Amino acid sequence: MGVEVTIDNKPSFTANVNKVHFKPSRDKVYGINPGAHAVIIKTAGTIIYNQQIFVSTQETKKITLP
């Protein structure tokens, strides 16, 4: 399953999603610079995540979708 991800109003990209009840193979990591970022995630044109996040240096964030 893929979702459309927009970070800081830059061009969007498609990201793969691992469903909780399936055993995840390898998670894909998407790199962004440290700091505050506006993240919007859509599926089928509907916004399912719209949050401001802060990422520190060497930090990994996992976003859990509804």
LORO-837841 format. One record per atom (N, C-alpha, C): residue number from 1; residue in one letter; atom name; x, y, z. Coordinates in nm, 2 decimals. Example, Ala and Ser with C-alpha at 12.3 -4.5 7.8 and 13.67 -1.06 7.14 Angstrom:
<rec k="1" r="A" a="N" x="1.32" y="-0.57" z="0.78"/>
<rec k="1" r="A" a="CA" x="1.23" y="-0.45" z="0.78"/>
<rec k="1" r="A" a="C" x="1.32" y="-0.33" z="0.78"/>
<rec k="2" r="S" a="N" x="1.28" y="-0.22" z="0.71"/>
<rec k="2" r="S" a="CA" x="1.37" y="-0.11" z="0.71"/>
<rec k="2" r="S" a="C" x="1.29" y="0.00" z="0.79"/>
END
This chain:
<rec k="1" r="M" a="N" x="0.08" y="-0.12" z="0.00"/>
<rec k="1" r="M" a="CA" x="0.00" y="0.00" z="0.00"/>
<rec k="1" r="M" a="C" x="0.09" y="0.12" z="0.00"/>
<rec k="2" r="G" a="N" x="0.06" y="0.22" z="-0.08"/>
<rec k="2" r="G" a="CA" x="0.13" y="0.35" z="-0.08"/>
<rec k="2" r="G" a="C" x="0.05" y="0.47" z="-0.04"/>
<rec k="3" r="V" a="N" x="0.12" y="0.57" z="0.01"/>
<rec k="3" r="V" a="CA" x="0.05" y="0.69" z="0.05"/>
<rec k="3" r="V" a="C" x="0.13" y="0.81" z="-0.01"/>
<rec k="4" r="E" a="N" x="0.07" y="0.92" z="-0.03"/>
<rec k="4" r="E" a="CA" x="0.13" y="1.04" z="-0.09"/>
<rec k="4" r="E" a="C" x="0.18" y="1.12" z="0.03"/>
<rec k="5" r="V" a="N" x="0.31" y="1.16" z="0.03"/>
<rec k="5" r="V" a="CA" x="0.37" y="1.23" z="0.14"/>
<rec k="5" r="V" a="C" x="0.42" y="1.37" z="0.09"/>
<rec k="6" r="T" a="N" x="0.38" y="1.47" z="0.16"/>
<rec k="6" r="T" a="CA" x="0.43" y="1.61" z="0.13"/>
<rec k="6" r="T" a="C" x="0.50" y="1.66" z="0.26"/>
<rec k="7" r="I" a="N" x="0.62" y="1.71" z="0.24"/>
<rec k="7" r="I" a="CA" x="0.69" y="1.76" z="0.36"/>
<rec k="7" r="I" a="C" x="0.73" y="1.91" z="0.32"/>
<rec k="8" r="D" a="N" x="0.69" y="2.00" z="0.41"/>
<rec k="8" r="D" a="CA" x="0.71" y="2.14" z="0.40"/>
<rec k="8" r="D" a="C" x="0.67" y="2.20" z="0.26"/>
<rec k="9" r="N" a="N" x="0.55" y="2.16" z="0.21"/>
<rec k="9" r="N" a="CA" x="0.50" y="2.20" z="0.09"/>
<rec k="9" r="N" a="C" x="0.59" y="2.18" z="-0.04"/>
<rec k="10" r="K" a="N" x="0.68" y="2.09" z="-0.03"/>
<rec k="10" r="K" a="CA" x="0.76" y="2.05" z="-0.14"/>
<rec k="10" r="K" a="C" x="0.69" y="1.95" z="-0.22"/>
<rec k="11" r="P" a="N" x="0.74" y="1.92" z="-0.34"/>
<rec k="11" r="P" a="CA" x="0.67" y="1.81" z="-0.42"/>
<rec k="11" r="P" a="C" x="0.65" y="1.68" z="-0.35"/>
<rec k="12" r="S" a="N" x="0.54" y="1.62" z="-0.36"/>
<rec k="12" r="S" a="CA" x="0.51" y="1.50" z="-0.29"/>
<rec k="12" r="S" a="C" x="0.58" y="1.38" z="-0.35"/>
<rec k="13" r="F" a="N" x="0.58" y="1.27" z="-0.27"/>
<rec k="13" r="F" a="CA" x="0.64" y="1.15" z="-0.31"/>
<rec k="13" r="F" a="C" x="0.55" y="1.03" z="-0.26"/>
<rec k="14" r="T" a="N" x="0.56" y="0.92" z="-0.32"/>
<rec k="14" r="T" a="CA" x="0.49" y="0.80" z="-0.27"/>
<rec k="14" r="T" a="C" x="0.57" y="0.72" z="-0.17"/>
<rec k="15" r="A" a="N" x="0.52" y="0.69" z="-0.06"/>
<rec k="15" r="A" a="CA" x="0.59" y="0.60" z="0.04"/>
<rec k="15" r="A" a="C" x="0.51" y="0.48" z="0.06"/>
<rec k="16" r="N" a="N" x="0.58" y="0.37" z="0.08"/>
<rec k="16" r="N" a="CA" x="0.52" y="0.24" z="0.11"/>
<rec k="16" r="N" a="C" x="0.48" y="0.23" z="0.26"/>
<rec k="17" r="V" a="N" x="0.37" y="0.16" z="0.29"/>
<rec k="17" r="V" a="CA" x="0.32" y="0.15" z="0.43"/>
<rec k="17" r="V" a="C" x="0.32" y="0.00" z="0.46"/>
<rec k="18" r="N" a="N" x="0.37" y="-0.03" z="0.58"/>
<rec k="18" r="N" a="CA" x="0.36" y="-0.17" z="0.63"/>
<rec k="18" r="N" a="C" x="0.24" y="-0.17" z="0.73"/>
<rec k="19" r="K" a="N" x="0.15" y="-0.26" z="0.70"/>
<rec k="19" r="K" a="CA" x="0.03" y="-0.28" z="0.78"/>
<rec k="19" r="K" a="C" x="0.07" y="-0.35" z="0.91"/>
<rec k="20" r="V" a="N" x="0.01" y="-0.31" z="1.02"/>
<rec k="20" r="V" a="CA" x="0.05" y="-0.37" z="1.16"/>
<rec k="20" r="V" a="C" x="0.03" y="-0.52" z="1.16"/>
<rec k="21" r="H" a="N" x="-0.07" y="-0.57" z="1.11"/>
<rec k="21" r="H" a="CA" x="-0.09" y="-0.72" z="1.12"/>
<rec k="21" r="H" a="C" x="-0.01" y="-0.80" z="1.03"/>
<rec k="22" r="F" a="N" x="0.07" y="-0.74" z="0.94"/>
<rec k="22" r="F" a="CA" x="0.16" y="-0.82" z="0.86"/>
<rec k="22" r="F" a="C" x="0.30" y="-0.80" z="0.91"/>
<rec k="23" r="K" a="N" x="0.38" y="-0.90" z="0.89"/>
<rec k="23" r="K" a="CA" x="0.52" y="-0.90" z="0.94"/>
<rec k="23" r="K" a="C" x="0.59" y="-0.80" z="0.84"/>
<rec k="24" r="P" a="N" x="0.64" y="-0.69" z="0.89"/>
<rec k="24" r="P" a="CA" x="0.71" y="-0.60" z="0.80"/>
<rec k="24" r="P" a="C" x="0.84" y="-0.66" z="0.75"/>
<rec k="25" r="S" a="N" x="0.87" y="-0.64" z="0.62"/>
<rec k="25" r="S" a="CA" x="0.99" y="-0.69" z="0.56"/>
<rec k="25" r="S" a="C" x="1.11" y="-0.60" z="0.61"/>
<rec k="26" r="R" a="N" x="1.13" y="-0.50" z="0.53"/>
<rec k="26" r="R" a="CA" x="1.23" y="-0.39" z="0.56"/>
<rec k="26" r="R" a="C" x="1.17" y="-0.26" z="0.55"/>
<rec k="27" r="D" a="N" x="1.17" y="-0.18" z="0.66"/>
<rec k="27" r="D" a="CA" x="1.11" y="-0.05" z="0.65"/>
<rec k="27" r="D" a="C" x="1.20" y="0.04" z="0.57"/>
<rec k="28" r="K" a="N" x="1.13" y="0.12" z="0.49"/>
<rec k="28" r="K" a="CA" x="1.20" y="0.22" z="0.41"/>
<rec k="28" r="K" a="C" x="1.22" y="0.35" z="0.49"/>
<rec k="29" r="V" a="N" x="1.34" y="0.40" z="0.48"/>
<rec k="29" r="V" a="CA" x="1.37" y="0.52" z="0.56"/>
<rec k="29" r="V" a="C" x="1.38" y="0.64" z="0.46"/>
<rec k="30" r="Y" a="N" x="1.31" y="0.75" z="0.49"/>
<rec k="30" r="Y" a="CA" x="1.31" y="0.87" z="0.41"/>
<rec k="30" r="Y" a="C" x="1.39" y="0.98" z="0.49"/>
<rec k="31" r="G" a="N" x="1.49" y="1.03" z="0.44"/>
<rec k="31" r="G" a="CA" x="1.58" y="1.13" z="0.51"/>
<rec k="31" r="G" a="C" x="1.53" y="1.27" z="0.49"/>
<rec k="32" r="I" a="N" x="1.53" y="1.35" z="0.60"/>
<rec k="32" r="I" a="CA" x="1.50" y="1.49" z="0.60"/>
<rec k="32" r="I" a="C" x="1.60" y="1.56" z="0.69"/>
<rec k="33" r="N" a="N" x="1.62" y="1.69" z="0.67"/>
<rec k="33" r="N" a="CA" x="1.72" y="1.76" z="0.76"/>
<rec k="33" r="N" a="C" x="1.66" y="1.78" z="0.90"/>
<rec k="34" r="P" a="N" x="1.74" y="1.79" z="1.00"/>
<rec k="34" r="P" a="CA" x="1.70" y="1.82" z="1.13"/>
<rec k="34" r="P" a="C" x="1.62" y="1.95" z="1.13"/>
<rec k="35" r="G" a="N" x="1.52" y="1.96" z="1.23"/>
<rec k="35" r="G" a="CA" x="1.44" y="2.08" z="1.24"/>
<rec k="35" r="G" a="C" x="1.29" y="2.05" z="1.24"/>
<rec k="36" r="A" a="N" x="1.22" y="2.16" z="1.23"/>
<rec k="36" r="A" a="CA" x="1.07" y="2.14" z="1.23"/>
<rec k="36" r="A" a="C" x="1.02" y="2.13" z="1.09"/>
<rec k="37" r="H" a="N" x="0.92" y="2.04" z="1.07"/>
<rec k="37" r="H" a="CA" x="0.87" y="2.01" z="0.94"/>
<rec k="37" r="H" a="C" x="0.72" y="1.99" z="0.94"/>
<rec k="38" r="A" a="N" x="0.65" y="2.04" z="0.84"/>
<rec k="38" r="A" a="CA" x="0.51" y="2.01" z="0.82"/>
<rec k="38" r="A" a="C" x="0.50" y="1.89" z="0.74"/>
<rec k="39" r="V" a="N" x="0.43" y="1.78" z="0.79"/>
<rec k="39" r="V" a="CA" x="0.41" y="1.66" z="0.72"/>
<rec k="39" r="V" a="C" x="0.26" y="1.63" z="0.69"/>
<rec k="40" r="I" a="N" x="0.23" y="1.61" z="0.57"/>
<rec k="40" r="I" a="CA" x="0.09" y="1.58" z="0.53"/>
<rec k="40" r="I" a="C" x="0.10" y="1.45" z="0.45"/>
<rec k="41" r="I" a="N" x="0.01" y="1.35" z="0.49"/>
<rec k="41" r="I" a="CA" x="0.00" y="1.22" z="0.43"/>
<rec k="41" r="I" a="C" x="-0.14" y="1.20" z="0.38"/>
<rec k="42" r="K" a="N" x="-0.15" y="1.16" z="0.25"/>
<rec k="42" r="K" a="CA" x="-0.28" y="1.14" z="0.19"/>
<rec k="42" r="K" a="C" x="-0.29" y="1.00" z="0.14"/>
<rec k="43" r="T" a="N" x="-0.41" y="0.94" z="0.14"/>
<rec k="43" r="T" a="CA" x="-0.44" y="0.82" z="0.07"/>
<rec k="43" r="T" a="C" x="-0.57" y="0.84" z="0.00"/>
<rec k="44" r="A" a="N" x="-0.57" y="0.80" z="-0.13"/>
<rec k="44" r="A" a="CA" x="-0.69" y="0.82" z="-0.21"/>
<rec k="44" r="A" a="C" x="-0.74" y="0.96" z="-0.21"/>
<rec k="45" r="G" a="N" x="-0.65" y="1.06" z="-0.20"/>
<rec k="45" r="G" a="CA" x="-0.69" y="1.20" z="-0.20"/>
<rec k="45" r="G" a="C" x="-0.74" y="1.26" z="-0.06"/>
<rec k="46" r="T" a="N" x="-0.74" y="1.17" z="0.04"/>
<rec k="46" r="T" a="CA" x="-0.79" y="1.21" z="0.17"/>
<rec k="46" r="T" a="C" x="-0.67" y="1.23" z="0.27"/>
<rec k="47" r="I" a="N" x="-0.67" y="1.34" z="0.34"/>
<rec k="47" r="I" a="CA" x="-0.56" y="1.36" z="0.43"/>
<rec k="47" r="I" a="C" x="-0.58" y="1.27" z="0.55"/>
<rec k="48" r="I" a="N" x="-0.48" y="1.19" z="0.59"/>
<rec k="48" r="I" a="CA" x="-0.49" y="1.10" z="0.70"/>
<rec k="48" r="I" a="C" x="-0.39" y="1.14" z="0.81"/>
<rec k="49" r="Y" a="N" x="-0.30" y="1.23" z="0.78"/>
<rec k="49" r="Y" a="CA" x="-0.20" y="1.27" z="0.88"/>
<rec k="49" r="Y" a="C" x="-0.16" y="1.41" z="0.84"/>
<rec k="50" r="N" a="N" x="-0.17" y="1.51" z="0.93"/>
<rec k="50" r="N" a="CA" x="-0.13" y="1.64" z="0.91"/>
<rec k="50" r="N" a="C" x="-0.07" y="1.70" z="1.04"/>
<rec k="51" r="Q" a="N" x="0.06" y="1.69" z="1.05"/>
<rec k="51" r="Q" a="CA" x="0.12" y="1.73" z="1.18"/>
<rec k="51" r="Q" a="C" x="0.25" y="1.81" z="1.15"/>
<rec k="52" r="Q" a="N" x="0.29" y="1.89" z="1.25"/>
<rec k="52" r="Q" a="CA" x="0.42" y="1.95" z="1.26"/>
<rec k="52" r="Q" a="C" x="0.51" y="1.86" z="1.34"/>
<rec k="53" r="I" a="N" x="0.62" y="1.82" z="1.29"/>
<rec k="53" r="I" a="CA" x="0.71" y="1.73" z="1.37"/>
<rec k="53" r="I" a="C" x="0.85" y="1.80" z="1.38"/>
<rec k="54" r="F" a="N" x="0.92" y="1.76" z="1.48"/>
<rec k="54" r="F" a="CA" x="1.06" y="1.81" z="1.50"/>
<rec k="54" r="F" a="C" x="1.15" y="1.69" z="1.50"/>
<rec k="55" r="V" a="N" x="1.26" y="1.70" z="1.41"/>
<rec k="55" r="V" a="CA" x="1.35" y="1.59" z="1.40"/>
<rec k="55" r="V" a="C" x="1.49" y="1.64" z="1.45"/>
<rec k="56" r="S" a="N" x="1.55" y="1.58" z="1.55"/>
<rec k="56" r="S" a="CA" x="1.68" y="1.61" z="1.59"/>
<rec k="56" r="S" a="C" x="1.79" y="1.54" z="1.51"/>
<rec k="57" r="T" a="N" x="1.91" y="1.59" z="1.52"/>
<rec k="57" r="T" a="CA" x="2.02" y="1.52" z="1.45"/>
<rec k="57" r="T" a="C" x="2.03" y="1.38" z="1.49"/>
<rec k="58" r="Q" a="N" x="2.05" y="1.29" z="1.40"/>
<rec k="58" r="Q" a="CA" x="2.06" y="1.14" z="1.42"/>
<rec k="58" r="Q" a="C" x="1.94" y="1.08" z="1.47"/>
<rec k="59" r="E" a="N" x="1.82" y="1.15" z="1.47"/>
<rec k="59" r="E" a="CA" x="1.70" y="1.09" z="1.52"/>
<rec k="59" r="E" a="C" x="1.62" y="1.02" z="1.41"/>
<rec k="60" r="T" a="N" x="1.55" y="0.92" z="1.44"/>
<rec k="60" r="T" a="CA" x="1.46" y="0.85" z="1.35"/>
<rec k="60" r="T" a="C" x="1.32" y="0.86" z="1.41"/>
<rec k="61" r="K" a="N" x="1.23" y="0.90" z="1.32"/>
<rec k="61" r="K" a="CA" x="1.08" y="0.91" z="1.36"/>
<rec k="61" r="K" a="C" x="1.01" y="0.81" z="1.29"/>
<rec k="62" r="K" a="N" x="0.92" y="0.74" z="1.35"/>
<rec k="62" r="K" a="CA" x="0.82" y="0.65" z="1.29"/>
<rec k="62" r="K" a="C" x="0.68" y="0.71" z="1.30"/>
<rec k="63" r="I" a="N" x="0.62" y="0.72" z="1.19"/>
<rec k="63" r="I" a="CA" x="0.48" y="0.78" z="1.19"/>
<rec k="63" r="I" a="C" x="0.38" y="0.67" z="1.18"/>
<rec k="64" r="T" a="N" x="0.29" y="0.66" z="1.28"/>
<rec k="64" r="T" a="CA" x="0.19" y="0.56" z="1.28"/>
<rec k="64" r="T" a="C" x="0.06" y="0.62" z="1.22"/>
<rec k="65" r="L" a="N" x="0.01" y="0.56" z="1.12"/>
<rec k="65" r="L" a="CA" x="-0.11" y="0.61" z="1.05"/>
<rec k="65" r="L" a="C" x="-0.24" y="0.54" z="1.11"/>
<rec k="66" r="P" a="N" x="-0.35" y="0.61" z="1.10"/>
<rec k="66" r="P" a="CA" x="-0.48" y="0.55" z="1.15"/>
<rec k="66" r="P" a="C" x="-0.52" y="0.44" z="1.06"/>
END
